Structure formats: C-alpha cells, structure tokens
Amino acid sequence: MNLVAIVGRPNVGKSTLFNRLIGQRQAIVSDVAGTTRDRQYGKAEWTGREFSVVDTGGWVVNSDDVFEEEIRKQVTLATEEADLVLFLVDVKTGITDLDQQVASILRRNSGKVMLCANKCDDNMSQYAAAEFYSLGLGDPYPISAATGSGTGDFLDEVLRRLGPDTKAGAEDDGIPRISIVGRPNAGKSSLVNAFIGEERNIVTDRAGTTRDSILTRYDKFGFDFYLVDTAGIRRKNKVKEDLEFYSVMRAIRAIENSDVCVLLIDATRGIEAQDLNIVNIIQRNNKSLVVAINKWDIADDKSPAAIQYFENTIRQRLAPFTDFPVIFVSAVTKQRIYRVMETAKNVYLNRKRRVTTSKLNAVMLPIIEATPPPSMKGKYIKIKYCSQIPNTQIPTFVFYANLPQYIREPYKRFIENQMREKWDFHGTPINIYFRQK
C-alpha cells in the first residue's frame, strides 16, 4: 500500500489536512505552533483506492539548531521512505525562510514531492499561491484543508502521482508474511537469527541497530513463509513523547505488507506505550497478532502466578481485542521459539478459515433465536440469515435482519464472542456486518 507523508513548517495546517484525508478528527488542531508532537498515522480513501498517511508534526522552532537536527532529518527521511511527500505551505503568510530551507532539501528528489498551498479559502488567495512557484517544486496546488475547497482535484492528482496500486502485488505468491515487530532492543533480530539458525541480522545491545525491514524466506521443518525483521519504534531523546520517524514509517510498511504480526515485548520492561502504538497500527490494518514475551530466561519471577498476571495484564492493555496467543520465549536460549512459528502458522490458517453457509446458519440462528437483539423503539429485530463473504482479507460475515440499523455494538460483540467459541479464529480479527434483508 502506498505511503504519503505530510511535511511543512509549524502551523501551516498539516494536522487539519491529515484529518480531512482520513475523514476523522484524529489529530489535535490548534493555532499554537508545535501542537502535534506524536506521529499521526491513518488511512485515506478516495474513489475506492486506499493509501496510508503520516503527519510528521513535531517541529518545535525554539532554538537555532532545530532545523539542522530535526527538520532536515525528518524531511530527508520522508523523501526516502514515502511514495509521495506533500509539502504544505501557507498562502496567508507567504514564503518564509523555513519554507525555502525545506524546499532546498525536497528539490533533490522533486519527482515524489507535491507542493500544496494551504488556506486558499477564496479566489484572491488562489492567485496569491503563484508566488510559491519560486520554490522550484512545480505547480502549487491551492487547497483549503479547513473547508475542503479544492481537495477533490488535489486527491485525484495524489492518486495519479502514486501510480498503479501495488497492494495486490504484495501477496501474489501466496506465501504468508510474518513480521517481527516491537520496541528497539526487544530482541527482534536475535529472534529472527534464532529462527533461521544463522547470524543473518546484526545484533547489538544498542537500541535501533536495525534500520531496515529485512525479508527472509523460511522453508524449514515443514514451514514456508517470509520472515520480516523490522526497525524498532523508539522514543527520541530531545522530545520524549515523540516517536522516531524512520522506524515508524518502516514499521508501518512492514505491518501493512504482512499477514501475521509477532509483537515482541521485553519481559524485563513489560508493556509500554510504544507497544500499544504498534498494536494500534496492527489493528487498523486488520492484521493477525501473536504476542511473544522475550528475555524470559532473565525474568525475575517465572512462577505460574507471574505468568498469569503478565498475560492478564497484556490482554487488559490490548482490549477490546483479547483473543490472541501469548508465548513466553527466549531468543538467546531458543526457549519456545519454534512454538512462536507454529502458533503464527496456525493463526494464519485461522485468518483464511472458511465456514460454509449451511453450517454457519445451523449454529448461529438457534443462538440468535435464544438471545435476540434488544428491541428498539418498540420494534423487534429479527435476524433470518447469515453467510461469510468470500475473498476478504480477514474472515467477514454478514447477518441479514429486518432492522439492522437498530443493532448496537454490545450485541455485535456478543455475536463475535459466540462465533469465536464455535470456530477457531484465535489471533485474527473478524468483521461482522448487519444488512437489510
């Protein structure tokens, strides 16, 4: 899937454009420069085509060396990692020194840069956008992220520049892709090396050794899949709540191109905010999940009570999706590492599970009849038929009812729980829809 990065100096409207592209108010918007500190990640859809969007944010212009150390690195990495960079400028304030410095970096790779003149709320401001031709980045596209003016033609051009959708090509060989994801220094490269039995990936005690997503074909002991070791997501030293740009983008790419994600958690540190951020990306992309607790050989307490507490805590933190396996491993001693592969393979098979329509109705309709949806506004909801939709990324089911609009989220969760009890969907998300009969 294509990745689009939004860059620009503070207060040009990056978060407003990000919210408009993904169709949600996810990023906080204010008039205070530097409001966005965390990397915002979401999915945009236009004319049936999806692409991922990253709002870089995090530029705090309060010292002379900020540009050299932070902005230059972010802009350079955006051009390296993204398929398209949206360089946002502000028509109201015109060209600033920061705009010119950013443009000087982007001009080196101008083929994947699209200049967007934001805050064009009227015809006069659209004429004013012409001054940005002097940045040497081609036509400035006049848009208003706040009102949506001009965004239709703008999105058409975004898709044109992205070229053909490469989503289908990632899985055309039919071989499962399993990504090892997690914080830096959780032991991802050590685990991959333990799997393949050789020092394929560099391992050090320093966090952030792995900078790229490394793809390895694994076809031993009856297994056949691609194993992906990813760069870790870690915190920056200067801005503690920020996430490192390159690792976020590469982790997003690895997760999007995988079927099953093995989230590696350091047993000596427990689950932290970065782990939850990775799980959020996994869930948004409808990927299957296996949680592996690494470095269990050096954990302080290995009692059954500690194992149960650890597992319960993880499921609580990752709720509402709790139907996933948790395995305690050690990449150094190779303790239970092959169980991780077996479990990932089983989770992948669960992801591809098909339930026949006759079996589905025979099992689910009696349950629904015994526990029907609550009546709404004096009207009774009747579900008469259900089936699984073929050829979907994850198991997807449709229940046909007379008044589907009155079925609420708690009943949907009830149906999902019942289905998970009757069929093995352990580790994989499922979609359930209610439609008009």
Disulfide bonds with the S-S distance in Angstrom:
none
